[in-house]
Amino acid sequence: MQSRIIGTGACVPDDVLTNEAIERLVDTSDEWIVSRTGIRERRRTGGTEASSDLAYKAARYALRDAGVKAGEVDLVLVATTTPDMLLPSTACIVQDRLGLKNVPAFDLSAACTGFIYGLSTADAFIRSGAYGTILLIGVDTLTKFTDYGDRTTCVIFGDGAGAVVVKAIREKRGVIGSMLYADGDKWDYIYVPAGGSRIPSYAADKTTWYLRMKGHDTFKVAVRGLEQAIIGLLERYRVPIEDIDIVIPHQANVRIIEALTRKLGYPPEKVFVNIQKYGNTSAASIPIALDEAVRQGRIKSGDTVLLTAFGSGLTWGASLIKW
Ligand code: ACO
């Protein structure tokens, strides 16, 4: 059995937060943000709008695109580090909203690498024969954990969700394989101190409830990690880099993407970039980009597609797909 992505969908909140709007909040400029990150605007959830709201809509679009009824799904996987609540899982909330009964649902947490971890998990379940049709969603609402008084983080993050339907097939196409990595030694490069069992919500204050990031250190490790993941994956599956038709990288910083492309000697025009519109949407960034690439005709049947991501944990990885 092989697993194939047969439908994609995405959803971002309506509220657009431009660089000009951020200029009014902190000491920064559109010029600095564009030249240092590539971001022009991002989307932000408001009020009580939560991850499951975006995840549900992205899931509906992906199911429609796949021509699959919700009732045919036999596993719901949600990659997120910003669940609606600590418990239950956001996957269970989405399962309920889709009207699904008696199918397993769970969240997995690998921050910006969540979609790669999720795709690898879905692929393993399908290859084992355990499930035949899996709904995989990457969603994050990191703006809810962003300090709009901290210019080093507030320019970066946006909210969104992307979803895919992964189906078991008996053909030589689909997911070729994935490589996953983690280095917990660097857990404090990107983290939210409060809200878990270390500092419960009732003990949190302004110094602990927002995301903290060692941006510059993360940048350097990210470029090395992404290169390692890609080279390791291509070697394992004996695919020369010239055979890759499109690379869909996690949209964290356009300079990370450019540095990676230079190191690999890969043509920049074959790398999909949409960070200017959404910023870093964490686990949603790859499935949103994948959905856009498919809709723009940038991915055709038979293409070899490479996905790669890096994030808090630290975690990183890559997946290879024959579309
Ligand atoms: N506007 C103006 N100046 C700024 C801003 C801003 N928004 N942010 C930082 N600066 C200043 C700093 O204060 C510093 O000033 P100083 O030299 O006077 O001290 C200067 O710019 C340089 O700061 P750096 O942190 O070195 O800036 P850098 O070029 O590294 O860009 C950034 C910062 C954009 C955060 C970059 O490091 C980055 O993108 N890092 C990677 C983030 C990432 O990939 N995270 C992983 C995913 S997140 C997840 O998993 C949830």
Boltz pocket constraint, residues with backbone or C-beta under 6 A from the ligand:
constraints:
  - pocket:
      binder: B
      contacts: [[A, 27], [A, 28], [A, 29], [A, 32], [A, 33], [A, 36], [A, 37], [A, 110], [A, 111], [A, 112], [A, 113], [A, 151], [A, 152], [A, 153], [A, 155], [A, 156], [A, 190], [A, 214], [A, 215], [A, 216], [A, 217], [A, 218], [A, 219], [A, 222], [A, 252], [A, 253], [A, 256], [A, 280], [A, 282], [A, 310], [A, 311], [A, 312]]
      max_distance: 6.0
